Amino acid sequence: MASRKVARRYTLALFELTEELKLTDKVVKDFSDLIKTIDNSNELKLFLKTPIINSYKKGEVLGKIFKGKVHDLTFKFIALLTKKERENMLYAIAEDYLNLVDEKRGIIKVKVNTAAKILDKDKKAIEDKLSKYTGKTIKASYDIDKTLIGGFVAQVSDTVIDASIERQLHLLREQFVKGSFNN
């Protein structure tokens, strides 16, 4: 919990600076790439988390990985984190920064599960409906859930929107049961 508060302080400070310097989009790209790099390397994840290796050494390694591949401001930020011995929070800060930018831009992340792979036009239709429902721009990720008969199930923050065939059949069954008791 305390580390989340610390991460948020760094995130807010960096966000204010990038907005002022009009570098937000560059840092978004850099942090997206950084997250992918860390996600693709268990060694780098462990390296950043281990307290056995000192921050100076971690800073050198991060410098070799990211120097020239990220904007100068992003690189200086990474160097600041290692100087302050907060490099273990780099991933969390990067994620928090991307979430804050999305929040400020009215973008919401949605996880959509479908029974099978769907066409781009169907994805757009789902995203348009979810956008209308939430009043925000949708950034959707799609997964296939073999347990679904058809339709989709979307998770928007804490809300689950179940537009699956199974759910529709369940609702139809309830209507029949209610109808049979009314006679």
Wavefront OBJ file of the C-alpha trace (Angstrom):
o trace
v 0.000 0.000 0.000
v 2.749 2.469 0.928
v 4.669 1.602 -2.230
v 1.554 2.348 -4.285
v 1.365 5.817 -2.726
v 5.040 6.424 -3.469
v 4.551 5.232 -7.058
v 1.595 7.599 -7.449
v 3.701 10.566 -6.281
v 6.329 9.825 -8.914
v 3.616 9.250 -11.525
v 1.875 12.555 -10.811
v 5.116 14.517 -10.835
v 6.210 12.948 -14.116
v 2.772 13.461 -15.656
v 2.744 17.159 -14.778
v 6.213 17.582 -16.264
v 5.421 15.690 -19.478
v 2.212 17.645 -19.968
v 4.074 20.918 -19.467
v 6.827 19.901 -21.912
v 4.308 18.266 -24.315
v 6.169 14.957 -24.100
v 3.363 12.795 -22.729
v 2.959 10.736 -25.921
v 6.714 10.045 -26.099
v 6.817 8.857 -22.494
v 3.669 6.742 -23.066
v 5.460 4.968 -25.910
v 8.657 4.606 -23.861
v 6.801 3.174 -20.851
v 4.755 0.827 -23.059
v 8.001 -0.497 -24.551
v 9.625 -0.677 -21.100
v 6.731 -2.741 -19.726
v 6.942 -5.122 -22.710
v 10.702 -5.457 -22.207
v 10.300 -6.310 -18.520
v 7.342 -8.647 -19.215
v 9.433 -10.541 -21.767
v 12.378 -11.069 -19.415
v 12.020 -12.936 -16.130
v 15.715 -12.228 -15.499
v 15.145 -8.468 -15.743
v 12.104 -8.709 -13.436
v 14.127 -10.551 -10.807
v 17.125 -8.269 -11.332
v 15.036 -5.159 -10.593
v 13.407 -6.696 -7.507
v 16.435 -8.268 -5.837
v 17.880 -6.308 -2.919
v 21.217 -8.128 -3.277
v 22.302 -6.028 -6.278
v 22.858 -2.368 -5.435
v 21.053 0.470 -7.184
v 24.216 1.739 -8.853
v 24.712 -1.581 -10.675
v 21.028 -1.705 -11.589
v 21.314 1.825 -12.969
v 24.252 0.784 -15.148
v 22.336 -2.179 -16.561
v 19.172 -0.129 -17.152
v 21.346 2.468 -18.870
v 22.756 -0.140 -21.245
v 19.272 -1.443 -22.015
v 17.450 1.855 -22.526
v 20.063 4.512 -23.458
v 19.269 5.786 -26.937
v 16.058 3.744 -27.104
v 13.886 6.042 -25.006
v 13.426 9.801 -24.914
v 16.008 11.685 -22.866
v 13.389 12.650 -20.253
v 12.387 9.017 -19.781
v 16.025 8.027 -19.453
v 16.630 10.765 -16.855
v 13.571 9.584 -14.952
v 14.899 6.016 -14.872
v 18.253 7.380 -13.647
v 16.466 9.379 -10.932
v 14.652 6.261 -9.728
v 17.924 4.327 -9.447
v 19.596 7.254 -7.688
v 16.730 7.302 -5.160
v 16.936 3.469 -4.885
v 13.412 3.088 -6.273
v 14.257 1.070 -9.407
v 12.195 -1.814 -8.034
v 9.159 0.448 -8.527
v 9.921 1.236 -12.179
v 7.375 -1.238 -13.555
v 4.630 -0.102 -11.154
v 5.288 3.557 -11.931
v 5.242 2.896 -15.680
v 1.900 1.065 -15.385
v 0.464 3.761 -13.141
v 1.615 6.471 -15.553
v -0.080 4.755 -18.517
v -3.282 4.327 -16.480
v -3.206 7.994 -15.411
v -2.762 9.175 -19.005
v -5.699 6.994 -20.095
v -7.801 8.321 -17.228
v -6.994 11.951 -18.098
v -7.813 11.298 -21.762
v -11.139 9.596 -20.995
v -9.956 6.154 -22.077
v -11.072 3.039 -20.251
v -9.598 -0.452 -20.596
v -12.039 -3.268 -21.236
v -11.420 -7.017 -21.333
v -13.716 -8.792 -23.770
v -14.099 -12.570 -23.896
v -15.717 -14.102 -26.949
v -16.591 -17.674 -27.900
v -14.434 -17.506 -31.046
v -12.235 -15.085 -32.914
v -14.307 -12.174 -34.187
v -13.928 -9.834 -37.134
v -12.642 -6.277 -36.789
v -16.070 -4.867 -37.715
v -17.614 -6.875 -34.845
v -14.932 -5.610 -32.465
v -15.733 -2.059 -33.537
v -19.457 -2.658 -32.955
v -18.771 -3.998 -29.450
v -16.443 -1.088 -28.684
v -19.015 1.440 -29.977
v -21.713 -0.048 -27.722
v -19.381 -0.089 -24.723
v -18.301 3.474 -25.469
v -21.930 4.573 -25.533
v -22.544 2.677 -22.263
v -19.521 4.158 -20.430
v -19.315 7.555 -22.093
v -15.581 6.972 -22.589
v -13.241 5.891 -25.326
v -12.687 2.140 -25.194
v -9.307 0.401 -25.304
v -10.303 -3.236 -25.580
v -8.310 -6.442 -25.319
v -9.888 -9.606 -26.675
v -9.547 -13.193 -25.500
v -11.263 -16.370 -26.586
v -13.193 -18.227 -23.887
v -14.063 -21.736 -25.063
v -16.685 -22.070 -22.314
v -18.871 -19.421 -23.967
v -21.496 -20.697 -26.402
v -21.658 -17.394 -28.265
v -21.814 -13.658 -27.712
v -19.370 -11.905 -25.413
v -18.622 -11.031 -21.817
v -16.941 -7.673 -21.172
v -15.314 -6.480 -17.967
v -15.331 -2.703 -17.550
v -13.540 -1.852 -14.299
v -15.598 -3.677 -11.656
v -18.634 -4.188 -13.898
v -19.238 -7.332 -15.950
v -21.460 -7.021 -19.002
v -22.691 -10.465 -19.961
v -24.010 -10.547 -23.525
v -23.387 -14.257 -23.948
v -25.869 -16.674 -25.500
v -25.928 -18.596 -22.216
v -27.014 -15.457 -20.344
v -29.675 -14.671 -22.950
v -31.040 -18.235 -22.679
v -31.070 -17.935 -18.887
v -33.064 -14.689 -19.092
v -35.466 -16.253 -21.591
v -35.966 -19.255 -19.301
v -36.750 -16.917 -16.394
v -39.394 -15.187 -18.522
v -40.992 -18.531 -19.385
v -41.005 -19.579 -15.745
v -42.590 -16.283 -14.673
v -45.115 -16.554 -17.494
v -46.121 -20.075 -16.455
v -46.815 -18.950 -12.887
v -49.023 -16.085 -14.036
v -51.661 -18.391 -15.615
l 1 2 3 4 5 6 7 8 9 10 11 12 13 14 15 16 17 18 19 20 21 22 23 24 25 26 27 28 29 30 31 32 33 34 35 36 37 38 39 40 41 42 43 44 45 46 47 48 49 50 51 52 53 54 55 56 57 58 59 60 61 62 63 64 65 66 67 68 69 70 71 72 73 74 75 76 77 78 79 80 81 82 83 84 85 86 87 88 89 90 91 92 93 94 95 96 97 98 99 100 101 102 103 104 105 106 107 108 109 110 111 112 113 114 115 116 117 118 119 120 121 122 123 124 125 126 127 128 129 130 131 132 133 134 135 136 137 138 139 140 141 142 143 144 145 146 147 148 149 150 151 152 153 154 155 156 157 158 159 160 161 162 163 164 165 166 167 168 169 170 171 172 173 174 175 176 177 178 179 180 181 182 183
